[in-house]
Amino acid sequence: MSTGQLLVAALFSVALGLFAAVEIVARREGSRIPSLGDVCGVVMRYRVGPLPVGRIAMFGFWWWLGWHFLAR
């Protein structure tokens, strides 16, 4: 592995750790920080007229994530 690849892997690890820490804090009793499930629920309910924009955005996000991390 090159130095650049190690740096990117380290940064992704730090980001994943911070994400996990925020989720743990969000799940404590009385926390005002929304959990990932709460955020996804709000996004999934978003509509513009009859078009479920939030569901389309979530589908697009998972498609992008799968394409970049699973299709290689």
C-alpha positions as CSV (number, residue, x, y, z in Angstrom):
1,M,0.0,0.0,0.0
2,S,1.2,3.5,-0.8
3,T,1.2,6.3,1.7
4,G,-1.8,7.9,0.1
5,Q,-3.9,4.7,0.4
6,L,-2.9,4.4,4.0
7,L,-3.9,8.0,4.7
8,V,-7.3,7.5,3.0
9,A,-7.9,4.3,4.9
10,A,-7.0,6.1,8.2
11,L,-9.3,9.0,7.4
12,F,-12.2,6.6,6.6
13,S,-11.5,4.8,9.9
14,V,-11.6,8.1,11.9
15,A,-14.8,9.1,10.1
16,L,-16.4,5.7,10.9
17,G,-15.3,6.0,14.6
18,L,-16.8,9.5,14.9
19,F,-20.0,8.3,13.3
20,A,-20.2,5.5,15.7
21,A,-19.5,7.8,18.7
22,V,-22.3,10.2,17.6
23,E,-24.7,7.3,17.2
24,I,-23.9,6.0,20.7
25,V,-24.4,9.5,22.2
26,A,-27.7,9.9,20.3
27,R,-29.0,6.6,21.8
28,R,-28.5,7.7,25.4
29,E,-31.5,8.5,27.6
30,G,-32.6,12.1,27.2
31,S,-30.2,12.9,24.3
32,R,-31.3,15.7,21.9
33,I,-29.2,14.4,19.1
34,P,-31.2,12.4,16.6
35,S,-30.1,8.8,15.8
36,L,-29.5,7.6,12.3
37,G,-32.9,5.9,12.3
38,D,-34.7,9.1,13.2
39,V,-32.9,11.0,10.4
40,C,-33.7,8.3,7.9
41,G,-37.3,8.4,9.0
42,V,-37.6,12.2,8.4
43,V,-35.9,11.9,5.0
44,M,-38.1,9.1,3.9
45,R,-41.3,11.1,4.7
46,Y,-40.2,14.1,2.6
47,R,-42.5,14.6,-0.4
48,V,-42.9,17.3,-3.0
49,G,-46.5,17.0,-4.1
50,P,-47.2,13.4,-5.1
51,L,-43.4,12.6,-5.6
52,P,-41.7,10.8,-2.7
53,V,-38.4,12.7,-3.1
54,G,-37.0,11.4,0.2
55,R,-37.4,7.8,-0.8
56,I,-35.8,8.5,-4.2
57,A,-32.9,10.2,-2.5
58,M,-32.4,7.2,-0.1
59,F,-32.5,4.8,-3.0
60,G,-30.0,6.9,-4.9
61,F,-27.7,7.1,-1.9
62,W,-27.7,3.3,-1.4
63,W,-27.3,2.7,-5.1
64,W,-24.2,5.1,-5.1
65,L,-22.8,3.4,-2.0
66,G,-23.2,-0.1,-3.4
67,W,-21.7,0.9,-6.8
68,H,-18.6,2.5,-5.2
69,F,-17.9,-0.1,-2.5
70,L,-19.4,-3.4,-3.8
71,A,-19.0,-3.3,-7.6
72,R,-15.3,-3.4,-7.6
